[in-house]
Amino acid sequence: MTLSKDAVTAAIAPEPPQSAPEIVFPPGDLYSDEPPLETELHLRQILLLIQCLEGLWQSRQDFYAFGNLTIYYSPRQRKSEFFRGPDFFVVLGTERRPRKSWVVWEEEGKYPNVIIELLSDSTAKTDRGLKKEIYQDTFRTPDYFWFDPHSLEFEGFHLVDGTYQPLEPTEQGWRWSEQLGLYLGVNQGQLRFFTTDGDLVPSPEEIAKAERQRADTERQRADMERQRNERLRAKLQELGVDPDQV
């Protein structure tokens, strides 16, 4: 069989070079990638901590507080390596705005100032061991606490000369967070914040309830005053005195 000139040319022509695969750099706004929380108590506890601190610091714009959110801290800026998801953490000296995750290399190298882990059967060993080591040696997080919503086990540590030292509890069992300027302690089965004066930092629900109670008290006081005035008018009228002339 005789090949045409075009066929011969096509047969001996080299294949076009394959283009090199495109290098994709990690985006700055990586999504969080955390597993579901173990129980309802864990979720409610995280929400309570976030809401109480944000309510107390509502006029501040220099912090970020959230929970069950991935912290990416790879020195090579890779999403696939070196990441942890604390149950609750606070970063100070940063912009207060929503985030999809906490990416250390996009946040001026900042790590959390405070971390709280909520213990469970599946995480307690890691929270007491590996995570504590990472928060101490890599994150250098000054204040680290853990709390078990079921057994109410509560411990706290402060970084001293590069090593976590246990925080001594107060008579109430509270532990001081130097970073937050607040005490943490167990109240009615939940981990709560307390001020230096010993006052419980209220949740939005508790604030609303207190306001309703104040409003109810004021209405009751007004009703009692109205009833007293009505009785006084009636008494004056019995005595033949015009109340409007008194």
Number of C-alpha atoms within 10 A of each C-alpha: 3 6 9 9 9 8 11 11 11 11 11 8 9 8 8 6 6 6 6 6 6 6 6 6 8 11 11 15 12 16 17 19 15 15 10 8 14 14 11 9 16 21 16 12 20 21 15 20 23 18 18 20 20 19 16 15 12 10 8 11 14 13 16 20 20 22 20 21 21 21 24 25 23 15 10 9 18 15 17 9 12 13 18 19 20 21 22 23 26 22 21 18 11 14 13 14 10 9 14 12 20 27 25 19 17 14 12 9 9 18 25 23 22 23 23 22 25 27 24 19 8 9 14 16 12 13 22 15 11 11 18 21 16 14 24 21 14 11 15 19 26 22 27 26 23 23 24 20 21 14 10 17 12 20 21 22 22 22 18 12 7 12 14 21 14 15 18 13 16 11 7 10 14 24 24 23 21 13 15 16 12 20 23 23 23 19 15 8 14 19 23 22 29 21 15 11 8 12 10 16 19 19 21 15 12 12 13 12 12 13 12 12 12 12 12 12 12 12 12 12 12 12 12 12 12 12 12 12 13 12 12 13 17 15 13 15 12 10 9 9 13 12 13 7 5 7
